[in-house]
């Protein structure tokens, strides 16, 4: 999971609270472990349900290079404006 790398290197950033991780049903146990280890408040298996919550202002979408378009487009439709661009 790409999120493991992101959480590992960003856990000490000040002013950032990790609210949720999004994954698939297959990833539930891994997501639970990551939530506990990195103090992430919850997890989702449905991207739309996650986007409907407006408790946060920024999304990090960590996916392989061929996948983010659909997710970024949907996030923009939910009016998220702070979408970090993945650097290649």
C-alpha positions as CSV (number, residue, x, y, z in Angstrom):
1,X,0.0,0.0,0.0
2,X,1.4,3.4,-1.0
3,X,-0.2,4.9,2.1
4,X,2.3,3.1,4.3
5,X,5.1,5.0,2.8
6,X,3.3,8.3,3.0
7,X,2.3,7.8,6.6
8,X,5.8,6.8,7.6
9,X,7.5,9.9,6.2
10,X,4.8,12.4,7.2
11,X,3.8,11.3,10.7
12,X,6.0,14.0,12.3
13,X,4.6,16.9,10.3
14,X,3.1,19.5,12.6
15,X,-0.5,20.7,12.1
16,X,-1.6,17.6,10.0
17,X,-4.2,15.3,11.4
18,X,-4.8,12.0,9.5
19,X,-8.6,11.5,9.4
20,X,-9.1,8.5,7.2
21,X,-7.6,5.9,4.9
22,X,-9.5,4.7,1.8
23,X,-9.0,1.1,0.5
24,X,-10.8,-2.0,-0.7
25,X,-12.6,-4.6,1.3
26,X,-9.5,-6.8,1.0
27,X,-7.4,-4.1,2.7
28,X,-9.6,-3.7,5.9
29,X,-7.2,-5.5,8.2
30,X,-4.2,-3.5,6.9
31,X,-6.2,-0.3,7.2
32,X,-7.1,-1.1,10.8
33,X,-3.4,-1.7,11.6
34,X,-2.4,1.5,9.9
35,X,-5.0,3.5,11.8
36,X,-3.8,2.2,15.1
37,X,-0.1,2.6,14.3
38,X,-0.3,6.1,12.8
39,X,-3.3,7.5,14.8
40,X,-5.6,7.7,11.8
41,X,-9.1,8.2,13.0
42,X,-10.9,5.8,10.6
43,X,-11.0,4.1,7.2
44,X,-13.4,3.8,4.3
45,X,-14.0,1.2,1.6
46,X,-16.2,3.5,-0.5
47,X,-14.7,6.7,-2.0
48,X,-18.0,8.5,-2.3
49,X,-18.9,8.0,1.3
50,X,-15.5,9.4,2.3
51,X,-15.9,12.4,0.1
52,X,-19.4,13.1,1.5
53,X,-17.8,13.9,4.9
54,X,-16.5,17.4,4.8
55,X,-14.4,17.2,8.0
56,X,-11.1,17.7,6.1
57,X,-9.8,20.0,3.5
58,X,-7.1,18.1,1.8
59,X,-6.8,14.7,0.2
60,X,-3.7,12.7,-0.6
61,X,-4.5,10.3,-3.3
62,X,-1.7,7.7,-3.4
63,X,-2.3,5.4,-6.3
64,X,-0.3,3.9,-9.1
65,X,0.3,6.4,-12.0
66,X,-2.5,5.0,-14.2
67,X,-5.3,5.2,-11.6
68,X,-5.6,8.7,-10.0
69,X,-7.5,10.5,-12.8
70,X,-10.9,9.0,-11.9
71,X,-10.4,9.7,-8.2
72,X,-9.1,13.2,-8.6
73,X,-11.9,14.1,-10.9
74,X,-14.5,12.8,-8.4
75,X,-12.8,14.7,-5.5
76,X,-12.9,17.9,-7.6
77,X,-16.6,17.4,-8.2
78,X,-17.0,17.3,-4.4
79,X,-15.2,20.6,-4.4
80,X,-12.0,19.6,-2.8
81,X,-9.5,22.1,-3.9
82,X,-6.3,21.0,-2.1
83,X,-5.2,18.0,-4.1
84,X,-1.4,17.5,-3.9
85,X,0.0,16.5,-7.3
86,X,1.9,13.3,-7.4
87,X,5.5,13.9,-8.5
88,X,7.0,11.4,-11.0
